[in-house]
Amino acid sequence: MTITSRIWLSLLLLVLLLAYSTAATAQSTTRPTYNALIKVQELMEEQRLDEALAELEVLHGKTLGKPYDHAITNQYMAHISVMQGDMSRARRALSDALAMPGLPEALLADLNLFYGTVLLGEEEFELAQEALEGWLATATNPQPNQLFSVAYANFLAGDAPRAQELIERAFDGTSGAPERWYQVYYQILMERKLHDDGERVLLGLLERHTGNGLYWRMLANHHMQLERSHDALASVMVAYVNDLLTGKQDLEQIVSLFGYIDAPERGATLLEEWMQNETLPTDIDSLNQLANLWLLARERQKAKEVLLQATELGADTRTFRLLGGVYFEDEQWVDAYEVYRKAMRSEDLQDPEYISMLAGISAFNAGMNEEAKVALLRASESPEYAPQIESFLKQLN
C-alpha cells in the first residue's frame, strides 16, 4: 500500500476546490470580510498568491470572534496553501476553521472533505479516513471523485473492503474514470486477495495502454505474486522486444527471472551479452548478479572468475562475502581467508565479528595458526559467536 503521491494528491485537492461554491462567502460574512475576500479572489485569479495570502493573514486577525468569517478566511488560506504545495499550512488553517462554533452544516461538510483530503497528502491516513467518512455520512449527492477520495483514504488506512465498496460506487457514477482509479482499484483487489478480479482490471489497463511499460511491469509482478514465474518472464520479454522495458532495473529483472524458471545459464548468457554490448554497465551490481546466476547454474568456476573481476572495481562488501563463501564451501581455505581479510578492511562491513570468525576458521583449516588466532580472538568479542569459536581457540592454544 505505497502509491501515495504528493503531486497527485495536490491535483486531486485542486479538483475538489473547483467544486466548492464561493457564493457562500456572501451568505453570512460581514460586509468588510466579504469585500476583503473579493480582493483575495481577484489576486488568486491573477496568480498573485503571496499577496493574496498576505491579505488573508491580515483578515485572519480581524475576524477573531466572528466564527463564520474566521472559518471562511481559513478556508481561503487552505486553498492558497494547497496551490503553493504547503499541505502543513493548509492543515492548520482547516483545523482552525473546523474549531469554530455554530457553522452551517454545508460549510462543515465542505471543510471536512477538504480537511480529509489534505490529511491524505500529509499521510495521516486514519485521520483522513475519519474526516472523509464523517463528510460522507452527511453528503446527499457525493460526486464520483469525492467517493474515490474516501475510498483511497480507507485503503491507505487499512480498510480494503470499505475501499472496494466506495471505489465501485465511484465507477458506477462515471463513464470516464481516470486511469489512476484503476491502478488503485487493482491494488485494493490484490490486498483483498481477489487475484482473478485484480488480473482482469490489470489486463483492462494493458488493453487500453499497450504501450505503457508500467503495466507490463505490474503484470510481471502480478504473476510473481502468484508464483507464476514463466508467465512473469513471458510478460517482460514481450515488453522488452517491443522496447517498452529498457531500463537497468527492467533488464536486471529479466535475467533474474531466468533463475526462477530453472534456466539460470540462459539468464547469465543474456546478461553477459548485455554487458558486452554495453546495454548494461559492467559494474559491481551486474557482476554480482552474473555470479549468482552462474552459481545457480552450478558453474562455480565461472562465478569465481566473475567475482574476482568485481573485486577489481572496488571494495564492495557484498562481493567479498559472496566470493569468500564460494571459496569456503569449496574448501579453498587460503583463498577464503584472503578474501575475508580484504572484506574486514571495508568501511561498510556489517557484522565484522562474523566475517572474522569465517576468516579465522579458513586460516585454521589452512594451517595458518597465527592468522587464525588473531581473527578468532577478534570474533570472540561477540557473545553470539564466542561459543562456536571456543573449541578452535583451545586447539590453537
HELIX and SHEET records of a PDB file:
HELIX    1   1 ARG A    6  ALA A   19  1                                  14    
HELIX    2   2 THR A   22  ALA A   24  5                                   3    
HELIX    3   3 THR A   25  SER A   28  1                                   4    
HELIX    4   4 ARG A   31  GLU A   45  1                                  15    
HELIX    5   5 LEU A   49  LYS A   62  1                                  14    
HELIX    6   6 PRO A   67  MET A   83  1                                  17    
HELIX    7   7 MET A   87  LEU A   98  1                                  12    
HELIX    8   8 GLU A  105  GLY A  121  1                                  17    
HELIX    9   9 PHE A  125  THR A  138  1                                  14    
HELIX   10  10 PRO A  144  LEU A  156  1                                  13    
HELIX   11  11 ALA A  160  ASP A  172  1                                  13    
HELIX   12  12 GLU A  179  GLU A  191  1                                  13    
HELIX   13  13 HIS A  195  ARG A  208  1                                  14    
HELIX   14  14 GLY A  213  GLN A  225  1                                  13    
HELIX   15  15 SER A  229  VAL A  241  1                                  13    
HELIX   16  16 LYS A  248  TYR A  260  1                                  13    
HELIX   17  17 PRO A  264  GLN A  276  1                                  13    
HELIX   18  18 ILE A  284  LEU A  296  1                                  13    
HELIX   19  19 ARG A  300  THR A  311  1                                  12    
HELIX   20  20 THR A  317  GLU A  329  1                                  13    
HELIX   21  21 TRP A  333  ALA A  343  1                                  11    
HELIX   22  22 PRO A  352  ASN A  365  1                                  14    
HELIX   23  23 ASN A  369  ALA A  379  1                                  11    
HELIX   24  24 ALA A  386  LEU A  396  1                                  11    
END                                                                             
